[in-house]
Amino acid sequence: MNDRRFGGSAARAAALVLLLAAGGCGSVSNSVYTHEQFDLGSITKVAVLPFQNFSTESRAGERILSIFCSELLSMRLFDVVDPAQTADYLKVAKVDSATLSSPELKKFKQALGVNAVVFGSVDEYSMQAATGDSFPVVTVSARMVDVETGTVLWMCSASASGDPKVPILSLGRVKTLPEMAQTVCRHLVETLQ
């Protein structure tokens, strides 16, 4: 009889450790908007513009752009113009991606053959200190705009942090900015489905 109790206690303890480890990954909080007439199947090719960087990390925009495009490509939802080609077009056209007008959006369709463009921003990309430890915090926003109409088809903002309160061996805890950035970008892209 004692063996059963020990087994039950051990199972409960193991379940608690797994629960704490899973909680250590940091949950992703988000806000998502999808236009009521948005048909994902109608989008065949997108251009992802350089991400604006509002964080204190100077290269966060470039890093998030690369991770976001990788996640977008891995979902195989539509073709994605190489970000270098998009950047070259912006340079040649002398267009600021942060302030594109409707006529400039329409030129994207002609120049790059896209149905939509994705704008993005990095709002936070940092390591936060907490009681002798540090943990990553990443917040990214993105929106997809129809190049013909200028209509926002999809918009999502996602934020996550490594949990600084994991008491047992930091099991399952996301410890680096690149890991957290990938988690956030994957979550953003998954909201498209």
N, C-alpha and C positions, 0 to 999 in steps of 0.2 A: 504494500500500500504506500509506503514511503517513496518507493521508486516512482510511482505514478505522480505523486505530488512534486517530486524533484523534476520529473520530466515535464510536467505542466509549467512549473516555475521557469525552467530552462527555456521552454518554448516561448513563454511570455517575455522573458528577458531578451531572447533573440529577436522576437517581433518588435520589441521596443527599440533595440539597437538599429534594426532595419528602418523603422519609422523615422528615427532621428537622423539616420544617414540620408534617407530620401528627402527629408525636410531641409537638410543642409545644402541642397543644390540651389536653393533660392528659387522661389516661385516667380514666374513672369506675370506682371500685371499689365493689362493693356486696355486700350480703348479702340474700337474698330467701327468704321463706317463703310458701308457698301451701298452704292446707288441702287435704288429699287429696280432699275432697268439694266443693270450691269450684267452682261453675258460674257463670262470668262472665255467661252468658245469663240467669240468674235475677235478676240485679241490674238493675233498670230505672232507679232514681233514688237518688242519694246526696247527703248533706249533708257538706260539708267544714268541720270545726270550725276555729276559730282555732288557728294553729300556736303551740305553746309556744316561747318564745325562750330558749335557753340560751347564746346568743352574747353578745359584748360590744356588738354593734350594736343599739341600742334598738328600731329599727323592722324588724329582720330578719324577725320572724314575719309581719308584715303583708305585707312584700315577697314572701316565699316563698309565702304563701297565695295571693296574686294570680297569681303565675307558675304555681304548681301547678295552680290552677283553670283557667287558660288552656290549659295543656298537656292537662289532663284533658278539657276541652271539645273541643279540637282532635282528640283521638283518637275522639270520637263513640262511646264505648263505652256510655254511659248518660246520662240527664239529670242535671244538677248543679244543686242549689238555689243560688240566688244567695247568696254568703257574707254579704251584708248582711242578708238574710232569716234566715239561720241565726243570726247574731249577735243580731238582734232577738228571735228566739225564746228564745235563751239568757238574754237580759236579762229578758224578761217572765216566764219560768219560774223565774228566779233560780237558774240552774244553772251550776255551774263546769264548763266543758268538760273540764278536766283530770281530774276525778274523777266522771265519770258512772257511775251505778249501772245495773244491769239494768232496773229499773222506769223509770228516766229515759230509757234508750235506747228502750224500747218506746213512750214518749210521742212520740219523734221520728217514728215511723211514723204515728201519729195526726195530729200537728200539721203535718208537712211532707210526708207521703206517701212517705217513703224506705224502702228495703230495708236500707240500710247507711249507716254514718257513717264518715268518714275522720278519724282523729286524726293530728296531725303535730307534729314538733318541728324546730327549727333548732338544731343542735348547734355549728356553726361557720359564721361568715359574716364573713370578715375579709380584709384585705390583709396579706400577710406580707412582711417585708423580707428581701432576700437580696443581698448584695454590691452595694450601690448601686442595686438595682432592687426592685420589689415585684411580687407576683403574688397573684391571688385564691385563696382557699380556702373551699369551701362543703361542709358536711355536713348532710344532711337525712334525717330518718326519717319514715316514714308507715305507718299500718296501717288496714285496712278491717275493720270489725266489723259482723256481722249484728245488726240491731236486735232481732230476735225472740229469738235465742238467746244473744247476747253473745259468740259465737264469733269469734275472729280468723280472717278469711278469707284475708287477704293482709297481708304485712308486708315492708317493704324499707327498708334504710338505704343511702344512696349518698353518696359523698364524691369530690370532685375538686379539683384545683388547677391553676392555670396553671403551666406548667413553667418554673422560673427558669433552667434549664440549656440553653436553646436558643441555640446559638452563632452561628447565621447569620441576622442581620437579624430575629430574632423572628418569622419567617414562620409564620403559622397559629396563633400563640399567643393564647390567651384572656387578655385584659388587664384586663377589668373584672368587678366582682362581679355585675352584672346578667347578663352573658353566661354566667358560670360557673353562676349560679343557674338560668338557663334550661336549661343543659346537664344539670345534676343533676336538675332536676324532670322534664325530658323523659325522662331515663333511668328515673327512678322509675316514671313512668306507663307507659312501654313494657314494664316487667316484668309488668304486668297482663295483657298479651296472651298 
